[in-house]
Amino acid sequence: MLACNELVDDLAAEEEQFLQLELDTCFPDLKIEEAVRFGCRPDFAARLKSLLDRYRDYAPLKVHLKDGDKPVRCKARRYSLPQREFMEKHVRDLENTWFVYRNPTSRWASTPLRVRKPHTENEFRMTVDLRPVNAQTEQIAWPMPMLEVVVDHLAGSSWFFSWISSKVIGNLP
């Protein structure tokens, strides 16, 4: 495997246009180093590198902060005992499955929100209030997929698959 800063002599014409982008982003090598500098544990960094290497051919999405904006740190809030127990278990499950890791040096902290599941007493769904963070990011013009195009693409298929993990929604970058 080549390092980010190594140039390749035998690039195809269609690859040359992406060389500078790849060198600029150095994805994922420099991003892993950056994560470790900001407090990512080495064992989590190794798993993250393995995951990112698998999807190395996909272009990363860059999100930029508006000029002068600073990291958001929301205040701690009071929660009922069932809500606290739910959040502790939910976060522990996410840590055990490597979807998240604790970073005590993080400069960012968004408010966790629990939404009671319909027709239940003490069952919740975890969400995060990202409005303060989103208010500080530059908007990205990105068209919504057209349903007709998606359906046309699936026409003639025999198998369809949809995977949504209740633990992952809202926890991916």
C-alpha positions in Angstrom: 0.0 0.0 0.0 1.3 3.4 -0.9 1.6 6.2 1.6 -0.3 9.4 0.9 2.7 11.4 -0.1 4.0 8.9 -2.7 3.4 9.6 -6.3 2.5 6.9 -8.8 4.0 6.9 -12.3 1.4 4.7 -14.0 -1.8 6.5 -13.4 -4.7 6.1 -15.8 -5.9 9.3 -17.3 -9.1 9.3 -15.3 -7.1 8.8 -12.1 -4.9 11.8 -12.7 -7.7 14.3 -12.1 -8.2 12.9 -8.6 -4.5 12.8 -7.6 -4.4 16.3 -6.1 -7.6 15.8 -4.3 -6.2 12.6 -2.7 -3.0 14.3 -1.8 -4.9 17.2 -0.3 -7.1 15.0 1.8 -4.7 12.1 2.5 -7.7 10.2 3.5 -7.7 8.3 5.8 -4.1 8.3 7.0 -3.9 11.8 8.2 -7.4 11.7 9.6 -6.5 8.7 11.9 -3.4 10.7 13.1 -5.6 13.7 13.8 -8.1 11.6 15.7 -5.4 10.2 17.9 -4.1 13.8 18.6 -7.6 14.8 19.7 -7.9 11.9 22.1 -8.9 8.8 20.2 -7.7 5.6 21.9 -5.1 3.6 19.9 -7.2 0.4 19.8 -10.2 2.4 18.4 -7.9 4.1 15.9 -6.7 0.8 14.6 -10.3 -0.4 14.1 -11.2 2.9 12.5 -8.3 2.7 10.1 -9.3 -0.8 9.1 -12.9 0.4 8.4 -11.7 3.5 6.5 -9.2 1.5 4.4 -12.0 -0.7 3.3 -13.8 2.3 1.9 -10.7 4.2 0.7 -12.1 4.7 -2.8 -15.0 6.8 -1.6 -14.5 10.5 -1.5 -14.8 11.9 2.1 -17.4 14.5 2.8 -15.8 17.7 4.3 -17.9 19.8 6.6 -16.5 23.3 7.2 -17.2 25.6 10.1 -18.2 29.2 9.4 -15.4 31.7 10.0 -15.0 32.6 13.7 -17.2 29.9 15.1 -16.0 27.8 18.0 -16.9 24.2 19.2 -20.2 23.8 20.9 -20.3 22.5 24.5 -23.9 22.1 25.8 -24.5 22.2 29.5 -25.2 19.1 31.5 -28.9 18.5 32.1 -31.0 16.7 34.7 -32.7 13.5 33.7 -35.1 11.2 35.5 -33.7 7.9 36.8 -35.3 5.8 34.0 -33.8 8.2 31.4 -30.3 8.1 33.0 -30.4 4.3 33.1 -31.5 4.2 29.5 -28.7 6.6 28.4 -26.0 4.7 30.4 -27.0 1.4 28.8 -27.4 2.8 25.4 -23.9 4.5 25.4 -22.4 1.3 26.9 -23.9 -0.7 24.1 -22.6 1.7 21.5 -19.1 1.5 23.1 -19.2 -2.3 23.2 -20.0 -2.4 19.5 -17.4 0.2 18.5 -19.9 2.7 17.2 -18.6 5.3 19.6 -15.7 5.8 22.1 -15.3 8.0 25.1 -13.2 11.1 24.5 -12.8 13.1 27.7 -10.7 15.7 25.9 -13.3 16.5 23.2 -14.1 20.1 22.6 -17.6 19.3 21.3 -20.6 18.2 23.4 -24.2 18.1 22.0 -27.3 17.5 24.1 -28.7 14.0 24.2 -32.4 13.8 23.9 -34.6 10.9 24.8 -37.8 10.4 23.0 -40.4 8.1 24.7 -41.5 5.2 22.5 -45.2 5.3 21.8 -47.4 3.3 24.1 -44.6 2.5 26.6 -43.9 3.6 30.1 -40.1 3.8 30.3 -38.7 2.9 26.8 -36.8 5.5 25.0 -35.1 6.2 21.7 -31.9 8.2 21.8 -31.5 11.3 19.6 -29.0 14.2 19.7 -29.7 17.9 19.3 -27.3 19.0 16.6 -29.0 22.3 15.9 -26.2 24.4 17.6 -23.5 22.5 15.6 -25.5 22.7 12.3 -25.9 26.5 12.8 -22.1 26.8 12.7 -21.4 24.8 9.6 -21.4 26.0 6.0 -24.3 24.7 4.1 -23.6 22.1 1.4 -25.7 22.2 -1.7 -26.7 18.6 -2.2 -29.6 17.5 -4.3 -32.1 15.0 -2.7 -32.3 11.7 -4.7 -35.4 11.5 -6.9 -37.6 8.6 -5.9 -38.4 7.9 -9.6 -34.7 7.5 -10.4 -34.2 5.1 -7.4 -37.2 3.0 -8.4 -36.1 2.9 -12.0 -32.6 1.7 -10.8 -34.2 -1.1 -8.8 -36.5 -2.2 -11.6 -36.1 -5.9 -12.5 -34.3 -6.7 -9.3 -35.2 -9.9 -7.5 -33.8 -9.0 -4.1 -34.0 -5.8 -2.0 -32.2 -5.1 1.2 -32.6 -2.4 3.8 -30.5 -2.2 6.9 -31.2 0.3 9.7 -29.7 -0.3 13.1 -31.6 1.4 15.9 -28.2 1.9 17.6 -26.6 3.6 14.6 -29.2 6.1 13.4 -28.0 9.5 14.5 -24.6 8.2 15.5 -22.8 8.3 12.2 -21.0 11.3 10.9 
